[in-house]
Amino acid sequence: MSTVLEAPERDAVEHDRTAFNLAVWDKIVANPEFAAMAYRFETDEHGQIIMSPPPAPSHGNQQSKISRLLWSVPAQGEVVSECPISTRKGVKAADVAWCSLEIWKESKGRSCLLRAPEICVEVLSPSNTRSEIHEKKELYFDAGAKEVWLCAESGQMNFFSPSGSLERSEICPEFPKKV
């Protein structure tokens, strides 16, 4: 599969990763055929679409619990589910994210966030591989995330900073270790 961009528009933005990701994502979001599909979308570094089936209801339940708890973060910010983030390897969608008002405002009117929110959360599914989750974690950190949280199917939370594993979140220390 090739990128959703045609040669002239691809050539105009290919030298700028963020502009390239935004151009690809804008086309995907604007396509009514994609909007009608029940799939989740991300892209790779070449602008190719990666589709995956919708997750199980338990996955969405974990996302909802995490979202509700994140609204209690003391600092002002926004909680976003299925949050599209421009990374060096395409647009990746964090299951849940918390971002400061600064990041939220800089991405206003955009189809995806220009940099990663401070907290990116992945709710793990049986189909996730360790290498896939490790890569997403690294991509979020490369894009500016301060913490990446992983939620196991059991609800067990694991917290990470760019330097490694954390006992608990430093941004939201009251967040429970299990949801």
C-alpha positions in Angstrom: 0.0 0.0 0.0 1.3 3.5 -0.8 0.9 6.7 1.1 -2.4 8.5 0.9 -0.6 11.5 -0.5 -0.1 12.0 -4.2 3.4 12.8 -5.5 3.2 16.6 -5.6 1.8 17.0 -2.1 4.1 14.3 -0.8 7.1 16.1 -2.3 6.1 19.4 -0.7 6.2 18.0 2.8 8.4 14.9 2.8 11.4 16.8 4.2 9.5 17.9 7.3 8.2 14.9 9.4 5.6 16.8 11.3 4.2 18.5 8.1 4.2 15.1 6.4 2.4 13.4 9.2 -0.2 16.2 9.3 -0.8 16.1 5.6 -1.3 12.3 5.7 -3.5 12.5 8.8 -5.6 15.3 7.4 -6.3 13.2 4.3 -7.3 10.2 6.4 -9.6 12.2 8.7 -11.3 13.9 5.7 -12.0 10.7 3.9 -15.7 9.7 4.5 -14.9 6.0 3.5 -12.4 5.8 6.4 -14.8 7.5 8.8 -17.4 4.8 8.1 -15.0 2.0 9.0 -15.0 0.5 12.4 -11.2 0.2 12.4 -8.6 2.1 14.4 -6.1 3.9 12.2 -2.4 4.8 12.6 0.3 5.4 10.0 3.8 4.3 9.6 6.9 6.4 8.7 6.1 6.2 5.0 2.5 7.5 5.4 1.0 4.1 4.9 -2.2 3.3 6.8 -2.1 0.7 9.6 -5.6 -0.5 10.5 -6.6 -2.7 13.4 -10.0 -3.9 14.5 -11.8 -2.2 17.3 -10.7 -3.5 20.7 -12.8 -5.6 23.0 -15.3 -3.9 25.4 -12.9 -4.6 28.3 -10.3 -2.4 26.6 -12.7 0.5 26.3 -13.7 0.0 29.9 -10.1 0.3 31.0 -9.7 3.5 28.8 -12.8 5.0 30.5 -11.6 4.2 34.0 -8.2 5.8 33.3 -9.7 8.8 31.6 -12.0 9.4 34.6 -9.1 9.2 37.0 -6.9 11.5 34.9 -9.4 14.3 35.2 -8.2 14.5 38.8 -4.7 15.6 37.8 -4.1 18.8 39.8 -2.6 20.8 36.9 -5.0 22.1 34.3 -5.0 20.1 31.1 -7.1 17.9 28.8 -7.8 14.2 28.7 -8.0 12.7 25.3 -8.9 9.1 24.2 -7.6 7.6 21.0 -5.2 10.6 20.9 -3.4 10.9 17.5 0.3 12.0 17.9 2.8 12.9 15.3 6.0 10.8 15.8 9.1 10.2 13.8 7.5 7.0 12.6 4.1 8.3 11.6 0.9 9.1 13.5 0.4 6.9 16.5 -2.8 6.9 18.7 -2.4 6.7 22.4 -5.4 4.9 24.0 -5.6 7.8 26.6 -3.5 10.9 27.1 -3.3 13.8 29.4 -1.8 17.0 28.0 -1.2 20.5 29.5 -3.1 23.4 28.2 0.1 24.5 26.4 0.2 21.4 24.2 -3.6 21.4 23.8 -3.5 25.0 22.5 -0.6 24.5 20.2 -2.5 21.7 18.4 -5.8 23.5 18.3 -7.5 23.1 14.9 -5.0 20.3 13.9 -6.0 16.7 13.1 -3.3 15.4 15.4 -1.1 16.6 18.2 2.1 18.1 17.0 4.0 16.7 20.0 3.2 14.1 22.5 1.1 14.9 25.6 2.9 14.7 28.9 1.2 11.4 29.7 0.5 8.8 27.1 -1.3 5.6 28.1 -1.5 2.3 26.3 -4.1 -0.3 27.4 -2.6 -3.6 26.5 -4.5 -6.2 24.4 -3.7 -9.8 23.8 -2.7 -8.9 20.2 0.0 -6.4 21.3 3.6 -7.6 21.0 6.3 -6.5 23.4 8.3 -5.0 20.6 5.3 -3.0 19.3 4.6 -1.6 22.8 8.3 -0.9 23.4 8.5 1.0 20.1 5.4 3.0 20.8 6.8 3.9 24.2 10.0 5.1 22.7 8.2 7.1 20.0 6.0 8.9 22.6 9.2 9.8 24.5 10.9 10.9 21.4 7.9 13.1 20.6 8.1 14.8 24.0 6.0 12.6 26.5 7.2 12.9 30.1 5.6 9.6 31.1 4.2 6.5 29.4 1.8 4.3 31.3 0.9 0.8 30.4 -2.3 -0.8 31.6 -2.3 -4.6 31.6 -5.5 -6.6 30.9 -5.7 -7.1 34.7 -5.8 -3.4 35.2 -2.3 -3.3 36.7 -0.6 0.0 35.8 3.1 0.4 35.0 4.6 3.8 34.8 7.7 4.9 32.8 9.8 8.0 32.3 12.4 8.4 29.6 15.0 7.1 32.1 13.1 3.9 32.9 10.5 2.4 35.2 8.8 4.4 37.9 7.3 3.2 41.2 4.3 5.6 40.5 3.6 8.5 38.3 5.6 11.7 39.1 3.0 13.9 37.3 0.0 12.3 39.0 1.4 10.5 42.1 -2.1 9.7 43.4 -3.0 7.6 40.4 -3.7 4.1 41.5 -1.4 1.2 40.6 -4.5 -0.8 39.5 -7.7 0.3 37.8 
